[in-house]
């Protein structure tokens, strides 16, 4: 635990919130109750959306940039806060490690945030699995709703990478153990309950969304909902605290709202609507992030989150690194200077710039400097961006904190002063589902067309039969490529994407087209990060990066 952190009461006081009205979780963390007077304030803040180029193993530092940019804004005298997602235990113990920023641009207490935090993920996991248990219980005791055990659509969940749970058999061992059936697990950030908590705006909205969850189909081919087995009330009770936004602080005492954690390649990949709204009511500038690149997180923020939550977007930042561009350009050793590969990889950056411009925004490119970047590489990238009339800044927020992001902050402030562009959405909610999918695939991914698997065509008929065609879409695809093939790097052309199926998240309020091979339950790598995590005799957590 850092000794120079401010008590959380002082942090919320900076937001104009009475410290006596928050619920403290120790000395440095708190939750804001939904009846807090701050929620009744008029929204006055401007929102900066931070996205990135297509992710690479080299890392881009999007969360670190959000934090460093906010700290720089604070140094320039702005009342600023950030709104980011909660980390998942799966990636923390798997490949990625923690998700609280890095260096001098982190949110604290990082060890608590990365692990148990305030208990939101366990509550969401419990609410999800309560519904799973009640589905099986209803079937065991007579199945009066005639749920087709071969068409149960609601899986189970756990916040851990465990490949052995991807496909399981339940009810083994006799009738007293329930009906024998196939089942599966998804990781908690992929749970529909996670998406519901992130998109809900009140307790009544939460309960209504939980009730609308389609748990399966009956023998007549009709949808059966969570409210039909009276599960939604108890589920909402489990989520009483989880829906309250959390507030912590950055290494330079910027207030940080950290709430919900939907994955960007599976769900909508943003912080909660409640956290965004509270931040906009208590700050002059709010900096938030959307999962992965502009093709996933940013598209979903514009087309889905901003519309559902009436969240404005006032400026956009795209994070890029020399290392990542070299990876997209085909470089093998990213530590070696390779201007040729970097120049080739800028094609990926410009595709993301085009995406953001198609939404109506002129983005600022944040070149997140790594220690191994050479002056020649940085100068050449700067020259290319300048020649293409792209606003940019080279930032050094990992080692420099807010000081290292001052130039970036000034560039973003210029864009905020130019007024708020009108969002040019990709599709209308009233468009047919296939048209929505094809508009995103062509305009955002750059695909030449869309192929539909037999199951996807069947799912389209089911969606039409259930009267759910008016729902927005939340496409699940690989984050590692603009296409649905993770091996197609940089800026692929003349490719088609394939829709394997379309899941219905009626409670969350969107449809999930599945493109390519989507893993909703990751596995641990050969040498997981968990092997390096430990605790000392005095209770200090070590090895959590």
Secondary structure, 3 states (H helix, E strand, C coil): CCCCCCCHHHHHHHCCCCHHHEEECCCCCEEECCCCHHHHCCCCCEEEEEEECCCCCCCCCHHHHHHHHHHHHHHCCCCEEEEECCCCHHHHHCCCCCCCEECCEEEECHHHHHCCCCCHHHHHHHHHHHHHHHHHHHHHCCCCCCEEEEEECCCEEECCCCHHHCCEEECCCCHHHCCCEEECEEEHHHCHHHHHHHHCCCHHHHHHHHHHCEEEEECCCCEEEHHHHCCHHHHHHHCCCCCCCEEEEECCCCEEEECCCCCCCCCCCECCHHHHHHHHHHCCEEEEEECCCHHHHHHHHHHHHHHHHCCCCCEEEEEECHHHHHHHCCCCCCCCCCHHHHHHHHHHHHHHHHHHHHCCCCCEEEEECCCCCCHHHHHHHHHHHHHCCCEEEEECHHHHHHHHHHHHHHHHHHHHCCCCCCCCCCCCCCCCHHHHHHHHHHHHHCCCEEEECHHHHHHHHHHHHCCCCCCEECCECCCCCCCCCCCCCCCCCCCEEEEEEEEEECCCCEEEEEECCCCCCCCCCCCCHHHHCEECCCCCEECCC
